[in-house]
Amino acid sequence: MPIVTIQVTREGNTPGTNAVTAEEKRQLIKGASQLLLDVLNKPVDTTFVVIQEVDLDNWGVGGLTVPEYRRQKQAKES
């Protein structure tokens, strides 16, 4: 019984959204389950997929929170 955890930042992929949509989550669950079936021959009906949405302030890159990293990156590009 495999358990897959997918972590994504809590932000929308389209204007006006601030989270992964239900359809995107459905696709992630289906795709991860299919991947484990294809690679490890694990049955889809015994594969558990957990999606965790992480607030941007709790996610970092380059030693900075994501919002600060993006601000600095944008300032350099301007």
SERO-4910 file (N, C-alpha, C, O; in steps of 0.05 Angstrom, whole numbers):
BEGIN
 pado doro    nc1    nc2    nc3   cac1   cac2   cac3    cc1    cc2    cc3    oc1    oc2    oc3
  Met    A     17    -23      0      0      0      0     18     25      0     26     34     21
  Pro    A     24     36    -23     40     60    -24     24     85    -16      0     87    -21
  Ile    A     39    103     -4     28    129      2     46    150    -11     70    150     -6
  Val    A     34    167    -27     49    188    -41     40    215    -30     16    220    -27
  Thr    A     59    232    -22     52    259    -13     62    279    -33     86    279    -41
  Ile    A     45    296    -42     52    317    -61     48    344    -47     27    350    -36
  Gln    A     69    360    -46     68    386    -33     69    408    -55     86    407    -73
  Val    A     51    426    -53     50    449    -72     46    474    -56     35    474    -34
  Thr    A     55    497    -67     50    522    -54     21    529    -56      8    523    -76
  Arg    A     11    543    -36    -17    551    -36    -20    577    -52    -18    599    -42
  Glu    A    -23    573    -78    -28    596    -96    -41    585   -120    -38    561   -127
  Gly    A    -57    601   -133    -71    591   -156    -54    592   -181    -35    607   -183
  Asn    A    -62    577   -200    -49    577   -226    -62    594   -246    -52    598   -268
  Thr    A    -86    605   -238   -100    623   -256   -108    648   -239   -111    646   -215
  Pro    A   -112    671   -252   -120    695   -238   -145    691   -221   -164    678   -229
  Gly    A   -144    702   -197   -167    700   -179   -169    675   -162   -188    672   -147
  Thr    A   -149    657   -164   -149    633   -148   -126    634   -129   -105    646   -134
  Asn    A   -129    621   -106   -107    620    -87   -101    592    -77    -91    588    -55
  Ala    A   -109    572    -93   -104    544    -86   -105    527   -111   -114    536   -132
  Val    A    -96    503   -109    -99    484   -130   -128    477   -133   -142    473   -113
  Thr    A   -138    476   -157   -167    470   -161   -173    441   -156   -155    424   -156
  Ala    A   -198    435   -152   -207    407   -149   -199    390   -173   -192    367   -170
  Glu    A   -202    401   -197   -195    386   -221   -165    381   -222   -156    359   -230
  Glu    A   -148    401   -215   -119    396   -214   -112    375   -194    -94    358   -199
  Lys    A   -125    375   -171   -120    354   -151   -128    327   -161   -114    307   -157
  Arg    A   -150    326   -175   -159    300   -187   -139    290   -206   -132    266   -205
  Gln    A   -128    307   -223   -107    299   -242    -82    290   -228    -69    271   -237
  Leu    A    -73    304   -207    -50    296   -192    -53    268   -180    -35    252   -182
  Ile    A    -76    264   -168    -81    238   -155    -82    216   -176    -70    194   -172
  Lys    A    -95    220   -198    -97    200   -219    -69    195   -231    -62    172   -235
  Gly    A    -54    216   -236    -28    213   -248     -8    199   -230      7    182   -239
  Ala    A     -8    206   -204     11    193   -185      4    164   -182     22    147   -180
  Ser    A    -22    158   -181    -31    130   -178    -22    114   -203    -13     91   -200
  Gln    A    -26    125   -226    -18    112   -251     12    107   -253     21     87   -262
  Leu    A     27    127   -244     56    125   -244     66    101   -227     83     86   -235
  Leu    A     54     98   -203     62     76   -185     53     49   -197     67     29   -193
  Leu    A     31     49   -211     23     25   -225     43     18   -247     51     -5   -250
  Asp    A     50     38   -263     68     33   -286     96     26   -278    108      8   -290
  Val    A    106     39   -257    134     35   -249    138     12   -229    156     -4   -232
  Leu    A    121     11   -209    124     -9   -188    103    -31   -187    103    -48   -170
  Asn    A     85    -30   -207     63    -49   -209     46    -49   -184     36    -70   -175
  Lys    A     42    -25   -172     25    -23   -148     -4    -17   -157     -8      1   -173
  Pro    A    -23    -32   -147    -51    -29   -155    -61     -1   -148    -56     10   -126
  Val    A    -76     11   -167    -87     38   -163   -106     38   -139   -106     58   -124
  Asp    A   -121     17   -135   -140     17   -113   -128     14    -85   -143     15    -65
  Thr    A   -102     10    -83    -89     10    -57    -68     31    -54    -52     31    -35
  Thr    A    -68     51    -73    -49     73    -72    -63     97    -60    -84    106    -70
  Phe    A    -50    109    -40    -61    133    -27    -44    157    -35    -20    156    -35
  Val    A    -58    179    -42    -44    203    -50    -54    226    -32    -78    230    -29
  Val    A    -35    240    -20    -41    262     -2    -30    287    -15     -6    288    -22
  Ile    A    -46    307    -17    -37    333    -28    -37    353     -5    -57    358      7
  Gln    A    -14    365     -1    -11    385     20     -5    412      7     14    414     -9
  Glu    A    -21    432     13    -17    459      3     -3    475     25    -12    476     48
  Val    A     20    486     18     37    500     37     35    530     31     39    539      9
  Asp    A     29    546     53     29    575     49     56    585     39     77    574     47
  Leu    A     56    606     23     80    616     11    101    624     32    125    622     27
  Asp    A     92    634     55    110    643     76    123    619     89    143    622    104
  Asn    A    113    595     85    124    571     97    140    554     76    145    530     80
  Trp    A    147    566     54    161    553     32    184    571     25    180    595     21
  Gly    A    207    560     22    230    577     16    248    566     -6    248    542    -13
  Val    A    263    584    -17    283    577    -38    305    598    -36    300    622    -32
  Gly    A    330    590    -39    352    609    -38    355    623    -11    366    645    -10
  Gly    A    346    610     10    348    622     37    327    642     43    329    656     63
  Leu    A    307    644     26    286    665     29    259    652     27    256    630     15
  Thr    A    238    665     39    211    655     33    205    660      4    218    677     -9
  Val    A    186    646     -7    180    649    -35    172    677    -42    182    688    -62
  Pro    A    155    691    -27    148    718    -34    173    737    -35    175    753    -54
  Glu    A    191    734    -16    215    751    -16    233    744    -39    244    761    -52
  Tyr    A    236    718    -44    253    709    -67    242    721    -93    258    731   -109
  Arg    A    216    720    -97    204    730   -121    207    761   -123    212    771   -145
  Arg    A    204    775   -100    208    804   -101    237    811   -109    241    828   -126
  Gln    A    256    797    -97    284    802   -104    290    795   -133    305    810   -147
  Lys    A    279    773   -142    284    765   -170    272    786   -189    284    793   -209
  Gln    A    248    795   -183    235    814   -200    250    841   -200    253    853   -221
  Ala    A    260    849   -177    276    874   -175    301    872   -192    308    892   -205
  Lys    A    314    849   -193    338    845   -209    332    846   -239    348    855   -255
  Glu    A    308    836   -246    301    835   -274    291    862   -285    291    867   -309
  Ser    A    284    880   -266    273    907   -274    295    926   -281    289    949   -289
***
